[in-house]
Amino acid sequence: MPKLLLSDKISFSMSVERDLQADGIPRTRALAFRQCRGYHVGSSPPVGMPLSRPRPKYAVLTAGLMMAASGTSVALSQEGGGDTVTFPPFEESVLAYDHYNGVTLHLDRLDDDHSPTEFAENLKQALDFWKTEGRKGIWVHAPPHKAHMVPHCVDQGFAFHFVREGTLILSQWLPEKTPSKLPFGPTHQVGIGALVLHPSDPSKMLVVQEKSGPAATWKLWKMPTGLLDPSEDIPEAAIRELREETGLDGTMNGIICFRQAHRPSSASDLFFVCRLVLKDPDAKWTPQEDEIAEIQWMSVEDYCNQQRWQGSPVYESLNDAIRQTSLAAQRSTDTERNGLITHERLPVGLGMNGTNALFKSQL
């Protein structure tokens, strides 16, 4: 019975095919299958097997049987009475596998001498190969210098998914009998409003008037506001926006409330009203030169009664939350946190690196 051992470092080369033929295995087109006797035929484990499970260090090929698989994807079938081995058309260094039986193709790792014609043919072969493997979501990451490859991806059925840090992400769902379960691209933008009550008179709040934008059109006095930057926590954004717009430093006391809005033609919006306390009660503000026209302390009641808010149940209720926070601060000499949503950053644990921000009510 013919037997062949493939090392961990087996390459996608004609020499491998010649070695296989020398051992009595003909070189023909493969009809790949994924599993033999419980072992996965491929470079990543099957669904349900932890990615951390060590892969066997060699593959044993016999007449019609693969007993184990090395780190390199291999497919085996019987065609015309003989054994067949094939490999995916891309080097493993450009591929990544996920927990959902998907594959990501990183075009930035592709050799520059890879011609568009060669890429198109390889992509077609890869999709056929991944379909036989039972793969599901296929992703392509295309940086600007590989943009000339994008039309070939579209021709093969890929759709634009989203753009992240200058890289176009394309996707394709392979199963034909089930609807796509791929996650949507970014669907929400997150903003904050920084509520700062006067240190000695909490019936007043810090407000700004902007030089441009919708609020400027209405001459509206508003809290310092802004959108979160990537990987920025809500408290960090509130502190940053306060400093950028007014030059004042504050600390986060908690979240008073938040609003969720859905807009048909743009991303949904989450807006968090954050209570901040000035680090230095006597500090002087400095308006942000290109955005802020004026800054002042304003009565909370006057803020809530501005004409623009009237007739809007959403903003009237949001402003009432601000009013109640002001009244609670007027009743106490301490910095009240009761009822606020506070935050702490904690390790994830469970064998995973990194931390998460946890928000919880202080009731």
C-alpha positions, -999 to 999 in steps of 0.1 A, spaced: 0 0 0 16 34 -10 24 57 19 37 93 19 47 116 48 42 153 43 62 175 67 49 207 84 69 228 58 55 212 27 53 238 -1 29 244 -29 52 233 -57 55 211 -87 82 191 -68 56 180 -44 34 168 -72 64 150 -87 70 133 -54 34 122 -52 35 108 -87 68 90 -79 50 73 -51 23 60 -74 -3 88 -68 -15 103 -102 -18 140 -107 -54 147 -116 -81 171 -106 -92 167 -70 -128 164 -56 -119 176 -22 -134 164 10 -129 176 45 -127 148 70 -114 112 72 -117 91 103 -123 123 125 -92 142 112 -97 175 94 -83 178 59 -72 214 57 -51 241 73 -76 249 100 -97 227 123 -133 219 115 -162 236 132 -163 228 168 -127 220 172 -107 247 192 -82 266 171 -57 261 199 -57 223 194 -22 212 180 -23 200 144 -6 167 135 29 172 122 26 150 92 0 135 68 -2 99 60 -16 92 25 -26 56 17 -48 42 -10 -79 63 -7 -73 74 29 -59 104 47 -54 96 84 -42 130 95 -34 164 81 -5 187 84 -6 225 87 -9 228 49 -44 223 33 -46 190 15 -76 175 -3 -79 138 -12 -103 119 -33 -106 89 -56 -110 96 -93 -105 70 -120 -95 45 -94 -65 65 -82 -57 88 -52 -55 125 -58 -40 153 -37 -45 190 -44 -35 223 -27 -52 257 -25 -38 281 -50 -26 307 -25 3 305 -1 -8 299 35 9 332 45 -18 352 28 -47 333 43 -63 335 78 -90 312 92 -117 321 118 -138 303 143 -169 304 120 -154 282 92 -144 313 72 -113 324 53 -97 358 49 -75 365 19 -50 393 27 -40 409 -7 -13 430 10 6 398 16 4 387 -20 36 389 -40 38 419 -63 46 397 -93 12 381 -90 -5 393 -122 -42 402 -122 -49 374 -147 -31 349 -125 -49 362 -94 -83 359 -111 -77 323 -120 -63 315 -85 -93 331 -68 -117 311 -89 -99 279 -80 -97 289 -44 -135 295 -42 -141 261 -58 -117 245 -33 -133 263 -3 -168 253 -14 -158 216 -14 -143 221 21 -176 235 33 -163 270 40 -188 297 47 -178 334 48 -149 344 26 -133 378 31 -108 398 10 -88 426 25 -77 450 -3 -53 479 5 -50 508 -19 -19 494 -37 -39 462 -45 -69 481 -58 -64 467 -93 -73 433 -80 -108 444 -67 -126 442 -101 -116 405 -103 -130 399 -68 -163 415 -79 -164 394 -110 -161 363 -88 -191 374 -67 -176 394 -39 -194 425 -26 -181 456 -9 -186 452 28 -169 482 45 -137 502 47 -114 500 77 -83 521 81 -79 526 44 -84 489 35 -115 478 15 -131 447 29 -150 425 5 -171 395 14 -189 365 -1 -211 339 16 -205 305 0 -234 282 12 -261 284 -15 -290 269 6 -287 292 37 -289 330 39 -258 349 47 -249 351 83 -220 375 79 -220 404 102 -229 438 88 -203 464 84 -202 493 109 -238 502 116 -236 528 144 -218 560 152 -214 568 189 -213 604 203 -211 620 237 -223 652 254 -203 665 284 -225 678 312 -204 700 335 -223 717 364 -209 748 380 -186 739 409 -203 762 434 -237 766 418 -250 733 402 -281 751 390 -258 762 361 -241 742 334 -212 748 310 -225 754 274 -209 763 241 -220 778 208 -205 764 176 -192 784 147 -207 760 120 -232 732 117 -269 728 125 -265 741 161 -249 772 148 -278 778 124 -302 778 154 -279 798 177 -282 769 200 -264 767 233 -253 731 238 -230 708 258 -195 701 244 -202 672 221 -184 649 197 -180 614 182 -158 587 196 -125 579 179 -118 542 170 -110 521 201 -119 550 224 -141 544 255 -170 567 263 -154 583 293 -122 590 274 -142 606 246 -161 629 270 -129 641 287 -112 646 253 -141 666 238 -144 688 269 -107 696 267 -107 702 229 -137 725 229 -131 745 261 -95 738 272 -109 725 306 -98 692 322 -125 670 338 -130 636 353 -159 613 345 -186 609 371 -210 587 352 -235 584 324 -269 601 329 -288 587 300 -284 579 263 -304 583 231 -306 558 202 -316 571 168 -320 553 134 -316 572 102 -326 555 69 -297 571 48 -269 569 73 -255 550 103 -277 546 135 -266 570 163 -260 564 200 -256 596 221 -244 594 257 -249 623 282 -219 621 305 -216 639 339 -181 654 343 -165 673 372 -138 699 366 -104 690 380 -97 727 388 -128 747 397 -110 780 391 -96 770 356 -103 795 327 -117 782 295 -103 787 260 -127 782 231 -114 759 203 -104 783 176 -119 766 146 -151 752 161 -163 772 192 -176 807 190 -185 813 227 -185 795 261 -206 804 292 -222 792 324 -260 790 317 -289 782 339 -300 746 335 -336 758 332 -327 783 305 -308 756 287 -338 732 288 -362 759 278 -344 769 246 -369 772 217 -352 745 196 -360 718 221 -397 725 224 -421 701 208 -396 673 208 -406 645 233 -371 630 230 -351 661 238 -376 673 264 -371 639 282 -333 640 277 -332 676 291 -353 665 321 -326 640 329 -301 668 330 -325 689 351 -329 661 377 -291 657 378 -288 694 386 -314 693 413 -298 663 429 -264 681 429 -281 711 445 -294 690 474 -260 675 482 -226 689 488 -211 655 477 -206 645 441 -236 623 437 -233 590 417 -265 574 428 -285 564 397 -256 571 373 -240 545 351 -204 543 359 -176 525 342 -145 505 349 -120 487 326 -115 450 336 -94 421 322 -114 397 300 -98 366 315 -109 331 303 -75 327 287 -80 358 265 -58 389 265 -70 425 268 -96 444 287 -133 454 283 -151 485 296 -180 475 319 -208 500 325 -232 495 354 -258 515 373 -250 528 408 -284 523 424 
